[in-house]
Amino acid sequence: MKIAYCGLVCDSCLIHLASFEQDKALQMKMRSEIAEQCNKLYGTSLKAGDINDCDGCRADSGKLFSGCLDCGIRKCAMGKNIENCAFCCDYVCDKLEKHFVLDPDARKRLGEIRSQM
């Protein structure tokens, strides 16, 4: 399972999944739905065309969703050279607390990783 820095599961991320959809009509429908969800959750004004391909936020090269590119959690984790936030000595920080409000399952995932350390 590919876990993002913040605890999201890339393999179930709609942006990541749309990147691999071969049916272009279905891919555009998925991207439209993703844009609507992002706009609702994050107050953005994305359109389907703004949802680009993504290999996951931990990818050093390749395709990366623009929202991940500007993510403060990602920048912090990369700067600390950690696998994900569960390995951070500052866990749980304010950035993660805000993220966990939107994705409580991410807290559970990172908590499970920490408990196995």
Legacy VTK file of the C-alpha trace (Angstrom):
# vtk DataFile Version 3.0
C-alpha trace
ASCII
DATASET POLYDATA
POINTS 117 float
0.000 0.000 0.000
1.377 3.380 -1.027
0.896 5.875 1.843
1.299 9.603 1.270
3.200 11.761 3.771
-0.102 12.823 5.360
-1.574 9.342 5.638
-3.707 9.274 2.496
-3.671 6.009 0.555
-2.518 6.792 -2.971
-3.933 3.534 -4.333
-7.467 4.665 -3.452
-7.001 8.368 -4.275
-9.369 9.400 -7.050
-6.771 11.706 -8.589
-4.262 8.856 -8.740
-6.875 6.423 -10.084
-7.990 8.849 -12.798
-4.374 8.987 -13.979
-4.595 5.331 -15.006
-8.098 5.321 -16.500
-7.843 4.309 -20.168
-11.367 5.404 -21.160
-10.918 9.124 -21.824
-14.619 9.928 -21.316
-14.650 8.160 -17.953
-11.351 9.794 -17.026
-12.807 13.261 -17.714
-15.926 12.390 -15.689
-13.725 11.287 -12.789
-11.686 14.487 -13.003
-14.837 16.579 -13.029
-16.083 14.831 -9.872
-12.665 15.268 -8.237
-12.679 18.988 -9.028
-16.144 19.324 -7.458
-14.984 17.523 -4.303
-11.823 19.649 -4.011
-13.854 22.820 -4.477
-16.269 21.760 -1.752
-13.631 20.564 0.741
-10.863 23.072 0.146
-12.675 26.106 -1.259
-10.807 25.917 -4.562
-12.198 26.701 -7.996
-10.815 23.760 -9.954
-12.194 22.473 -13.226
-11.815 18.964 -14.646
-8.911 20.128 -16.827
-7.035 21.258 -13.711
-6.866 17.699 -12.383
-3.666 16.408 -13.892
-2.050 12.963 -13.655
-0.396 12.051 -10.364
2.114 9.371 -9.376
1.692 10.195 -5.674
3.175 12.944 -3.534
6.219 10.876 -2.566
7.320 10.570 -6.198
10.578 12.405 -6.819
9.906 12.782 -10.508
7.060 12.184 -12.870
3.503 13.383 -12.562
2.253 15.240 -9.508
-1.159 16.813 -8.830
-0.812 20.580 -8.496
-2.462 20.508 -5.048
0.200 18.072 -3.847
2.957 20.181 -5.351
2.007 23.099 -3.083
1.169 20.975 -0.021
2.797 22.236 3.187
2.723 18.759 4.724
4.581 17.334 1.726
7.175 20.112 1.768
7.772 19.632 5.498
8.132 15.835 5.280
10.448 16.068 2.284
12.563 18.648 4.104
12.891 16.281 7.057
13.591 13.359 4.720
11.006 11.104 6.390
8.882 8.353 4.850
5.667 9.910 6.161
4.490 12.020 9.072
4.269 9.023 11.413
8.083 9.119 11.554
8.226 12.803 12.499
9.389 13.870 15.962
6.788 16.691 15.810
3.841 14.310 15.204
0.996 15.526 15.445
1.598 19.083 14.234
-0.926 21.825 13.436
-0.768 21.084 9.695
-1.724 17.462 10.296
-4.470 18.351 12.773
-6.134 20.482 10.063
-5.744 17.646 7.552
-7.186 15.082 9.971
-10.400 17.106 10.246
-10.938 16.393 6.529
-9.571 12.847 6.604
-9.847 11.118 10.015
-8.773 7.811 8.471
-5.366 9.343 7.732
-4.888 9.834 11.483
-5.695 6.159 12.058
-3.243 5.017 9.387
-0.390 7.149 10.671
-1.217 6.127 14.250
-0.981 2.456 13.262
2.392 3.066 11.647
3.647 4.850 14.789
2.459 2.017 17.020
4.597 -0.427 15.022
7.766 1.639 15.394
LINES 1 118
117 0 1 2 3 4 5 6 7 8 9 10 11 12 13 14 15 16 17 18 19 20 21 22 23 24 25 26 27 28 29 30 31 32 33 34 35 36 37 38 39 40 41 42 43 44 45 46 47 48 49 50 51 52 53 54 55 56 57 58 59 60 61 62 63 64 65 66 67 68 69 70 71 72 73 74 75 76 77 78 79 80 81 82 83 84 85 86 87 88 89 90 91 92 93 94 95 96 97 98 99 100 101 102 103 104 105 106 107 108 109 110 111 112 113 114 115 116
